[in-house]
Amino acid sequence: MPIALVAFAVLLCFVPPALAQDGKELHLDAIKLPKGFSISVYAKNVPNARSMALSPSGILFVGSRVAGNVYALLDTDQDFKVDRRHLIATGLLMPNGVAFKDGALYVAEVNRVWRFDDIEHNLNPPPKPVLVSDRFPTDKGHGWKYIHFGPDGKLYVPVGAPCNACQSDDPYAAIVRMDPDGQNQEVFARGIRNTVGFDWDPRTQELWFTDNGRDNLGDNFPPDELNHAPKPGMHFGYPFCHGNGVADVEVAPTADCSRYTPAAMALGPHVASLGMEFYRGKMFPKQYRGQIFIAEHGSWNRTDPLGYRITLVRLKNNQAVSYEVFAQGWLTDGEPQPSPWGRPVDLEMLPDGSMLVSDDHSGTIYRIAYQK
């Protein structure tokens, strides 16, 4: 699509604290957290808020999937409540992924990555976007992307499987990486159905990522996965094997799962594990530092809904050793079954050590903080 056909717009406004959030009622009193933690609203009315990226100056950039927008949120008085926003782009195709590097904002559509140069100093109006790469498939199924720059300075971009469970060639079902200018694109890891969140361990500089398990094999199988990729070239089993080495009964019932890398931690079935981040701050107690937080968007295809929460995977000696619930309550009781009032998507740490959580269902970004 020519750049002229993509509609870019600008909006500057102040957000009154009492403004309703996309017409949906929030129930923060229902959120259960460990002792000493609290949750508050950081930003309201951010339609379909998905992936987040924080710039060095403190501007929070937020992508969307359904809305087609990219937002810039500012807390100008530093009271942990957004009071100014800009609409950086609109009319894009599932611009879920945002990343920041060297003063530029990178935005991923389904088949393209754009770059907005010197964006912190040019919010109104934003700069004309520069095309970084348009060499990604156009499939919308699992086509929305989470993007992140690795310790090697390369931009990592996932390409989901174009199906529920099928064999497909590169670059499908993989994580690819490329230079910031889009050159030298290569597959980093394979056998990944659909990852929408990854991060690097600050101690080892090794990649960890979530992956959504396939559908239509029952309520409790397969699990979503947390995976560990310490080096390039690893294969994580999809579509042949799932979780800790269980063959797919439809695609490859006799598969030798020992050929593939098993999950570092099997997560809940169909919880839609999305954004994940290592905790690098100092606000939370020591037992949380260096551990992995995961945003679970929640099941849509399970008899009893599961997810709609933030979980914690603890590591020891570079191995995942436990999986537990950290925050829950976005799923309320109801008839004929529980229903969500919010759905966590991504996590981002603020400089003070508190944690932001995006919610695309209510169009809200929360802040979780700790105080003794």
Secondary structure, 3 states (H helix, E strand, C coil): CCHHHCCCCCCEECCCCCCCECCECCCHHHCECCCCEEEEEEECCCCCEEEEEECCCCCEEEEECCCCCEEEEECCCCCCCCCEEEEEECCCCCCCEEEEECCEEEEECCCCEEEECCHHHCCCCCCCCEEEECCCCCCCCCCCCCCEECCCCCEEEEECCCCCCCCCCCCCCEEEEECCCCCCCEEEEECCCCCCCEEECCCCCCEEEEECCCCCCCCCCCEEEEEEECCCCEECCCCCEECCCEECCCCCCCCCHHHCCCCCEEEEECCCEEEEEECCCCCCCHHHCCCEEEEECCCCCCCCCCCCEEEEEEEECCEEEEEEEEEECCEECCCCCCEECCCEEEEEECCCCCEEEEECCCCEEEEEEECC
